[in-house]
């Protein structure tokens, strides 16, 4: 219980930001810098992107509340955020009333010729068809299916029947309404040929330990969900080459990530990370690491030294400065690789290029 003596040593502040008021209590000996640290997880604005104003005056980081003469009542402060200096997907705003949209349940009519083509080619493309349920005909294809594209629909349920597609190699489930309870990881984990799994832009808050059973997985895309962490079992995906987990609510990364020795590209940008495990330096094949808009203040100490293939390191919108990077062992070699890659990309754009590619969704008409 707070005593009178305790209350005399505390100050109450109300921080106005993005149409809402944030009430806080802190010691009179706390500094403005301390207040900024408290505001970071509440606003998603990095401390160096916060400008705090009281009574028409910008507050200096080293000012103590005792020097401001704040003891009684509530001290009102306005927070102005600098553009781009945020963690996660952007500064938290006042919640707007939720507009409910009636869901439609469009049924796709699968004609025999289409079903036969699915079985013959192993390719099923049902993206942007407004379906809520996966058609029974998909499950009837069984082991014939290699490629299944269900992107941009209203699918809520991924049943255990998914495990019957035993030859499935690539599964696209982006931009649906899938949550933790509506996806059968028991079914997914039995897909022993799956090399590509994309669950981005859904409603997932966690990934289960069953993820470890996807031993053939080379690419995992779980961006734009509500994940707060990745399971330790992520380290058992030893063939994983690409991991996209940007635009979530990740606060920590398991140290087991260091066991994913084949990782080439990792995207943890726009999360709530304040530190990274030292084991990230074990990723000797890593070429690209995207970390922008996190609350990071430092990097693993041997990252630039040990990751000798790293040429892309995106730290924009973090607390890490270029001067800090230059102090890292291995900086010179990293900078050479970075400049060389940039030069090659520039030359490629100048020369121009033409692309030919195979559209695996070619069964669409």
C-alpha positions in Angstrom: 0.0 0.0 0.0 1.3 3.4 -0.9 2.1 5.5 2.2 2.0 9.3 2.5 5.7 9.4 2.3 5.7 7.4 -0.9 3.1 9.6 -2.5 5.1 12.7 -1.7 8.0 11.3 -3.7 5.8 10.5 -6.7 4.5 12.7 -9.5 1.5 12.1 -11.7 1.7 13.0 -15.3 -0.8 12.9 -18.1 0.7 12.6 -21.6 -1.5 13.6 -24.5 -0.8 11.7 -27.7 -2.7 10.9 -30.8 -6.1 11.8 -29.4 -5.7 10.0 -26.1 -4.3 10.7 -22.6 -1.8 8.4 -21.0 -1.7 8.6 -17.2 1.6 7.7 -15.4 3.1 7.9 -12.0 6.9 8.1 -11.5 9.4 9.3 -8.9 10.1 13.0 -8.6 13.8 12.1 -9.1 13.0 10.5 -12.5 14.2 12.3 -15.6 12.4 13.1 -18.8 14.5 10.4 -20.3 13.0 7.9 -17.9 9.6 9.0 -18.9 10.4 8.5 -22.6 11.4 4.9 -21.8 8.1 4.3 -20.1 6.2 5.8 -23.0 8.0 3.7 -25.6 5.9 0.5 -25.2 2.7 2.6 -24.7 3.1 4.6 -27.8 5.4 2.5 -30.0 7.5 5.7 -30.5 11.2 5.4 -29.9 12.7 7.7 -27.2 14.8 9.7 -29.7 11.6 10.2 -31.7 9.7 11.7 -28.8 9.4 15.4 -28.2 7.8 16.2 -24.9 6.3 19.6 -24.4 4.9 21.2 -21.1 3.7 24.7 -20.7 4.9 25.6 -24.2 8.5 24.4 -23.5 10.4 21.4 -24.8 11.6 19.2 -22.0 15.3 18.3 -22.0 16.1 14.6 -21.4 18.2 15.2 -18.3 15.7 17.3 -16.5 14.3 15.8 -13.3 10.7 16.2 -12.3 11.9 17.6 -8.9 13.4 20.6 -10.8 10.1 21.2 -12.5 8.3 21.8 -9.2 5.8 19.1 -9.8 4.3 17.7 -6.6 0.6 18.3 -6.5 -2.1 17.5 -9.1 -1.4 16.1 -12.5 1.4 17.5 -14.7 0.2 17.7 -18.3 2.6 16.9 -21.2 2.1 16.7 -24.9 4.0 14.2 -27.0 4.9 14.9 -30.6 6.4 12.0 -32.5 9.0 12.3 -35.2 8.1 10.6 -38.4 9.7 7.2 -39.0 11.2 6.9 -35.5 8.8 4.2 -34.2 8.8 0.5 -33.4 6.2 -1.9 -34.8 3.9 -0.8 -37.6 3.6 2.8 -36.3 2.6 5.0 -33.4 -0.4 3.7 -31.4 -3.5 5.7 -32.2 -6.8 6.2 -30.4 -9.0 3.2 -31.3 -11.8 4.0 -33.7 -15.2 2.3 -33.4 -15.1 -1.1 -35.1 -17.2 -1.2 -38.3 -18.7 -4.6 -38.6 -18.9 -6.0 -42.1 -21.2 -8.9 -42.9 -19.3 -11.9 -44.0 -20.3 -13.6 -47.2 -19.8 -17.3 -47.8 -19.2 -17.7 -51.5 -19.2 -21.3 -52.7 -16.9 -22.1 -55.6 -18.4 -24.5 -58.1 -15.7 -26.9 -59.2 -16.5 -28.4 -62.5 -15.1 -31.8 -63.5 -12.7 -30.4 -66.0 -11.1 -28.1 -63.4 -10.9 -30.9 -60.8 -9.2 -33.2 -63.4 -6.7 -30.4 -64.2 -5.9 -30.0 -60.5 -5.1 -33.7 -60.3 -3.1 -33.7 -63.5 -1.0 -30.6 -62.8 -0.9 -30.7 -59.0 -1.6 -27.0 -59.0 -4.6 -25.5 -57.3 -5.1 -21.7 -57.6 -8.0 -20.3 -55.6 -6.8 -16.9 -54.6 -9.2 -13.9 -54.6 -12.2 -16.1 -55.0 -14.0 -14.8 -51.8 -14.3 -18.3 -50.3 -14.8 -18.8 -46.6 -14.4 -22.6 -46.7 -11.8 -24.7 -48.6 -13.8 -26.7 -51.2 -14.1 -30.5 -50.6 -12.7 -31.1 -54.0 -9.3 -29.8 -52.8 -9.2 -32.6 -50.2 -10.3 -35.1 -52.8 -7.2 -34.4 -54.8 -5.1 -35.9 -52.1 -1.5 -36.7 -52.8 -1.8 -35.2 -56.3 -1.5 -31.6 -55.0 2.0 -29.9 -55.0 1.0 -26.2 -55.0 -2.0 -24.7 -53.2 -2.8 -21.0 -53.4 -5.6 -19.8 -51.1 -4.4 -16.2 -50.7 -6.8 -13.3 -50.2 -10.0 -15.0 -49.2 -12.1 -15.1 -46.1 -10.9 -18.5 -44.9 -11.2 -19.1 -41.2 -10.7 -22.8 -40.8 -7.7 -24.9 -41.9 -8.9 -28.4 -40.9 -6.8 -31.5 -40.1 -7.7 -32.7 -43.6 -4.8 -30.5 -44.9 -2.6 -33.4 -43.8 -4.1 -35.5 -46.6 -2.3 -33.5 -49.2 0.8 -35.5 -48.5 2.8 -34.3 -51.5 2.2 -30.6 -50.9 5.3 -28.5 -51.4 4.0 -24.9 -51.4 1.0 -23.6 -49.3 -0.2 -20.0 -49.6 -2.7 -18.8 -47.0 -2.0 -15.0 -46.9 -4.7 -12.5 -46.1 -7.4 -14.7 -44.7 -9.1 -14.8 -41.2 -7.1 -17.6 -39.6 -6.5 -17.5 -35.9 -4.7 -19.7 -33.4 -7.8 -22.0 -32.8 -8.9 -22.3 -36.4 -5.7 -23.8 -37.9 -4.9 -27.5 -37.5 -1.1 -27.7 -36.8 -1.5 -31.4 -36.4 -2.6 -31.6 -40.0 0.1 -29.1 -41.2 2.9 -30.8 -39.3 2.3 -34.1 -41.2 3.2 -32.4 -44.5 6.7 -34.0 -44.9 7.3 -32.4 -48.4 6.3 -28.8 -47.5 9.1 -26.4 -48.4 7.2 -23.1 -48.5 4.5 -21.9 -46.0 3.0 -18.5 -46.0 0.5 -17.4 -43.3 1.1 -13.7 -43.5 -1.8 -11.2 -42.9 -3.8 -13.3 -40.6 -4.8 -13.2 -36.9 -2.2 -15.5 -35.3 -0.8 -14.6 -31.9 1.4 -17.7 -31.4 3.2 -20.5 -33.3 3.1 -24.0 -31.7 5.9 -26.4 -31.0 4.4 -28.6 -33.9 6.3 -26.2 -36.2 9.4 -28.3 -35.5 7.8 -31.2 -37.5 8.1 -29.3 -40.7 11.6 -30.5 -41.2 11.7 -29.8 -45.0 10.6 -26.1 -44.7 12.8 -23.7 -46.5 10.6 -20.5 -46.4 8.3 -19.4 -43.5 6.3 -16.2 -44.0 4.3 -15.1 -40.9 4.4 -11.3 -41.4 1.5 -9.0 -40.5 0.1 -11.1 -37.7 0.0 -10.5 -33.9 2.8 -12.8 -32.8 4.5 -11.9 -29.6 7.3 -14.5 -29.8 8.6 -17.4 -31.9 8.9 -20.8 -30.3 12.2 -22.4 -29.3 11.4 -25.1 -31.8 12.2 -22.7 -34.6 15.8 -23.8 -34.1 14.9 -27.3 -35.4 14.1 -26.0 -38.9 17.6 -26.6 -40.0 16.8 -26.2 -43.7 15.1 -22.9 -43.3 16.5 -20.2 -45.7 14.0 -17.4 -45.5 12.1 -16.2 -42.3 9.7 -13.3 -42.6 8.2 -12.3 -39.3 7.9 -8.5 -39.8 5.0 -6.4 -38.7 4.1 -8.4 -35.6 4.4 -7.7 -31.8 7.6 -9.7 -31.2 9.3 -8.6 -28.0 12.0 -11.4 -27.9 13.7 -13.8 -30.3 14.6 -17.2 -29.0 18.3 -18.0 -28.8 17.5 -21.2 -30.7 17.4 -19.2 -33.9 21.2 -19.7 -34.0 20.6 -23.4 -35.0 18.9 -22.4 -38.3 22.3 -22.5 -40.0 20.9 -22.2 -43.5 19.1 -18.9 -43.0 19.9 -16.5 -45.8 17.3 -13.8 -45.2 15.6 -12.7 -42.0 13.0 -10.0 -41.6 12.2 -8.9 -38.0 11.3 -5.3 -39.0 8.5 -3.4 -37.4 8.3 -5.3 -34.2 8.9 -4.4 -30.5 12.4 -5.8 -30.1 14.8 -4.1 -27.8 17.6 -6.7 -28.1 18.6 -9.7 -30.2 20.2 -13.0 -29.0 24.0 -13.4 -29.4 23.3 -16.7 -31.3 22.2 -14.7 -34.3 25.9 -14.4 -35.0 26.0 -18.1 -35.7 24.1 -17.7 -39.0 27.1 -17.9 -41.3 25.0 -18.0 -44.4 23.0 -14.9 -43.6 23.0 -12.3 -46.4 20.1 -10.0 -45.4 18.9 -8.9 -42.0 16.0 -6.5 -41.8 15.5 -4.8 -38.4 14.0 -1.4 -39.1 11.5 0.2 -36.7 12.4 -1.7 -33.6 13.5 -0.4 -30.2 17.0 -2.0 -30.6 19.9 -0.2 -28.9 22.6 -2.7 -30.0 23.4 -5.7 -32.1 25.0 -9.1 -31.2 28.7 -8.2 -30.6 30.1 -10.6 -33.2 27.4 -10.3 -35.9 29.6 -8.4 -38.4 32.6 -10.5 -37.6 31.0 -14.0 -37.9 28.3 -13.4 -40.6 30.8 -13.1 -43.4 28.1 -13.2 -46.1 26.0 -10.4 -44.7 25.6 -7.5 -47.1 22.2 -6.1 -46.2 21.6 -4.8 -42.7 18.5 -2.5 -42.3 18.6 -0.7 -39.0 16.7 2.4 -39.9 14.4 3.7 -37.2 16.2 2.0 -34.4 18.5 3.4 -31.6 21.6 2.0 -33.4 23.7 4.6 -35.2 26.3 4.3 -38.0 28.9 5.5 -35.5 28.1 2.5 -33.3 28.3 0.1 -36.2 31.7 1.4 -37.2 33.0 0.2 -33.8 32.0 -3.4 -34.5 34.7 -5.9 -35.3 34.2 -6.9 -39.0 32.8 -3.5 -40.0 35.2 -2.9 -42.8 34.5 -6.3 -44.5 30.8 -5.8 -44.1 31.0 -2.3 -45.6 32.9 -3.7 -48.6 30.2 -6.3 -49.2 27.4 -3.7 -48.8 28.9 -1.3 -51.3 29.7 -4.0 -53.8 26.1 -5.3 -53.6 24.7 -1.7 -54.0 27.0 -1.2 -57.0 25.8 -4.4 -58.7 22.2 -3.5 -58.1 22.7 0.0 -59.6 24.4 -1.4 -62.6 21.7 -4.0 -63.1 19.0 -1.2 -63.1 21.0 0.9 -65.5 21.4 -2.0 -68.0 17.7 -3.0 -67.7 16.5 -6.5 -67.7 13.8 -8.8 -69.0 12.1 -11.5 -67.0 10.6 -14.8 -67.9 8.9 -16.8 -65.3 6.6 -19.7 -64.8 3.2 -18.8 -63.2 2.2 -21.7 -61.0 -1.3 -20.3 -60.9 -1.6 -20.8 -64.6 -4.6 -23.1 -64.2 -6.7 -20.0 -63.6 -8.8 -18.9 -66.6 
